Amino acid sequence: MNAGELCNREVVFAYRNTPLVEAAQLMREKGVRRVPVLTHSGALAGILTIDDLLDLMAEELGAFARTIDRERVRETRARR
């Protein structure tokens, strides 16, 4: 067996300026966990993984939670 026998024949990729939401949607639709990210000249710029997206979402959710906590404190003080 060689690498070609294991790989997916349809190459799924994103460009460097593809919005993350679109890249995530593409990954979900195609059922892939990793997507090569290309420059406009077709050179490999990196690889976007589901773990990368999950890390980013965790950071964003943490930021939302901190904002909610700050606003809750501010609203409580304003009611006094």
Backbone as a ProteinNet text record, in pm:
[ID]
protein_1_A
[PRIMARY]
MNAGELCNREVVFAYRNTPLVEAAQLMREKGVRRVPVLTHSGALAGILTIDDLLDLMAEELGAFARTIDRERVRETRARR
[TERTIARY]
84.9	0	88.9	44.5	120.1	29.8	89.4	15.8	-100.7	-82.5	-187.2	-312.2	-296.6	-412.2	-495.5	-434.1	-504.7	-563.7	-512.7	-555.2	-687.4	-755.2	-879.7	-846.3	-917.4	-889.6	-930.5	-1033.2	-1075.8	-993.5	-917.4	-835.8	-921.2	-936.3	-1012.8	-911.7	-922.8	-827.8	-898.5	-831	-878.1	-763.7	-800.4	-698.1	-671.5	-559.7	-516.5	-620.5	-695	-792.4	-935.1	-951.6	-1084.2	-1129	-1248.4	-1297.5	-1304.3	-1272.8	-1270.9	-1406	-1513.1	-1646.3	-1664.9	-1619.8	-1630.5	-1541.4	-1420.4	-1329.6	-1389.2	-1448.2	-1510.5	-1628.7	-1707.1	-1821.6	-1774.7	-1670.1	-1613.3	-1565.3	-1496.6	-1447.1	-1563.6	-1668.9	-1786.2	-1854.9	-1874.8	-1942.2	-1865.3	-1734.4	-1650.8	-1608.2	-1634.7	-1600	-1450.6	-1378.7	-1233.2	-1196.2	-1086.8	-1040.2	-925.8	-868.4	-754.4	-770.4	-729.9	-739.1	-608.7	-543.2	-427.4	-472.9	-393.5	-422	-317.6	-367.3	-279.3	-272.5	-158.9	-147.5	-217.5	-237.6	-303	-218.4	-89.6	-5.8	-6.8	-78.1	-88.9	13.2	98.1	196.9	129.4	179	124.9	164.1	62.3	86.7	78.6	7.7	-8.8	-121.6	-158.6	-268.2	-359.7	-487	-587.9	-650.8	-657.3	-714.2	-837.8	-915.9	-1031.9	-985	-873	-820	-792.1	-740.3	-717.5	-848.8	-952.7	-1083	-1142.5	-1127.9	-1179.7	-1106.9	-975.3	-898.3	-948.3	-970.6	-1018.7	-1157.6	-1246.2	-1381.3	-1377.8	-1290	-1278	-1232.5	-1136	-1090	-1204	-1280.2	-1390.4	-1499.8	-1533.1	-1634.3	-1588.3	-1460	-1405.1	-1417.4	-1391.1	-1403.6	-1549	-1642	-1784.2	-1821.6	-1774	-1805.2	-1751.8	-1630.2	-1573.5	-1654.6	-1700.5	-1783.2	-1914.6	-1976.4	-2102.1	-2080.7	-1972.9	-1943.5	-1923.9	-1847.6	-1825.3	-1956	-2038.6	-2166.2	-2260	-2257.3	-2340.9	-2300.8	-2171.4	-2122.2	-2162.7	-2143.6	-2179	-2328.5	-2411.5	-2555.8	-2597.6	-2532.4	-2563.2	-2529.1	-2413.1	-2374.2	-2468.4	-2515.7	-2604.7	-2740.9	-2781.8	-2911.7	-2909	-2789.7	-2778.3	-2808.2
-118	0	123.5	225.5	350	466.6	582.2	700	735.5	719.8	752.9	669.1	547.4	460	502.5	573.6	616.8	755.9	837.2	976.8	994.1	1100.9	1139	1196.9	1159.1	1207.3	1352.5	1397.3	1536	1619.1	1713.1	1797.8	1915	1924.2	2031.3	2129.3	2256.2	2355.9	2488.6	2577.6	2714.9	2807.9	2929.7	3030.7	3108.4	3172.8	3247.5	3349.6	3409.5	3511.7	3457.5	3326.6	3267	3293.1	3347.4	3367.8	3234.5	3238.2	3115.2	3044.6	3120.6	3059.7	2977.1	3030.4	2957.2	2833.5	2845.3	2730.7	2621.5	2660.3	2563.2	2495.2	2571.7	2515.5	2417.2	2450.8	2362.2	2231.5	2243.2	2123.8	2035.3	2097.3	2022.3	1954.5	2028.8	1974	1858.6	1871.6	1769.6	1658.6	1677.1	1574.4	1557.8	1670.3	1664.6	1738.3	1696.9	1757.9	1854.3	1852.8	1939.6	1992.5	2118.4	2180	2253.9	2221.6	2301.9	2444.6	2540.5	2680.9	2728.3	2782.4	2820.9	2971.9	3017.4	3156.2	3165.3	3286.3	3298.7	3243.8	3227.6	3167.2	3014.8	2960.9	2816	2752.9	2834.1	2780.8	2748.9	2648.4	2610.7	2714.9	2772.9	2871.9	2806.6	2694.2	2625.3	2525.4	2471.2	2375.4	2417	2432.8	2466.9	2337.2	2319.9	2198.1	2229.4	2127.7	2144.3	2189.3	2137.3	2179.9	2329.8	2383.6	2528.5	2603.9	2556.7	2622.9	2609.9	2492.6	2473.6	2563	2577	2666.8	2810.8	2853.7	2989.8	3008.6	2910.9	2921.8	2924.3	2845	2844.3	2981.5	3042.1	3176.6	3277.4	3270.3	3364	3343.8	3219.4	3193.1	3242.4	3226.7	3279.6	3430.8	3496.4	3642.4	3685.1	3612	3641.3	3624.8	3518	3492.7	3605.7	3652.6	3763	3891	3914.5	4032.3	4024.4	3907.9	3890	3914.1	3860.8	3882.5	4029.9	4101.1	4244.9	4321.7	4288.7	4358.9	4327.9	4206.2	4169.3	4252.8	4267	4347.6	4493.2	4544.5	4683.5	4707.6	4616	4631.4	4623.4	4535.6	4523.2	4652.9	4710.4	4838.3	4951.5	4950.4	5056.9	5050.9	4934.2	4918.3	4962.6	4975.3	5012.6	5156.4
0	0	0	-72.7	-74.6	-33.8	-19	29.2	-62.4	-190.7	-286.4	-269.3	-220.8	-200	-79.6	14.4	134.3	124.6	36.1	33.4	-40.7	-7.3	-70.6	-207.5	-307.2	-443.9	-463.4	-394.5	-404.8	-307	-359	-272.8	-224.8	-94.4	-32.9	24.9	-12.1	36.3	55.8	123.6	142.1	104.9	71.2	46.8	175.1	178.6	297.1	342.7	250	286.8	299.9	298.1	317.3	461.2	480.4	617.5	692.5	820.9	900.7	901	901	899.3	772.3	660.1	533.4	533.4	586.8	593.6	682	794.8	884.7	816.9	745.4	674.2	567.3	494.9	393.4	456.5	568.8	638.3	681.5	731.9	777	658.4	551	432.4	369.6	364.5	300.3	395.1	525.2	622.8	643.3	641.3	661.9	789.9	849.5	975.4	954.9	835.9	804.9	662.8	644.6	512.4	484.3	373.1	334.2	303.7	347.5	320.3	219.7	108.2	-1.6	-17.8	-69.3	-113.2	-247.8	-298.6	-429.3	-542.9	-521.5	-624.5	-615.4	-515.6	-501.9	-409.6	-346.7	-252.8	-119.1	-53	76.8	181.2	246.7	351.8	489.5	498.2	625.3	616.6	730.5	737.7	851.5	820.4	919.2	968.2	1099.4	1155.4	1238.8	1262.7	1350.3	1488.5	1535.5	1665.5	1667.1	1556.4	1547.8	1565.7	1497.5	1506.2	1645.7	1706.7	1842.7	1942.8	1927.9	2015.4	2002.1	1879.4	1855.4	1915.5	1895	1951	2103.2	2163.5	2309.9	2359.8	2290.9	2328.7	2317.7	2208.9	2188.1	2292.3	2323.3	2425.6	2561.9	2591.5	2716.4	2722.5	2609.8	2604.3	2624.3	2564.5	2585.4	2731.9	2794.7	2935.8	3023.6	2995.3	3072.6	3052.9	2931	2902.8	2979.6	2978.3	3051.8	3200.2	3255.2	3397.8	3429	3346	3367.9	3361.5	3263.1	3247.9	3364	3412.8	3527.1	3648.9	3673	3785.4	3765.8	3644.8	3615.5	3636.1	3589.2	3604.9	3752.2	3827.6	3970.6	4042.1	4011.8	4074	4034.8	3911	3863.2	3932.2	3974.9	4041.6	4187.4	4245.5	4388.4	4412.7
[MASK]
++++++++++++++++++++++++++++++++++++++++++++++++++++++++++++++++++++++++++++++++

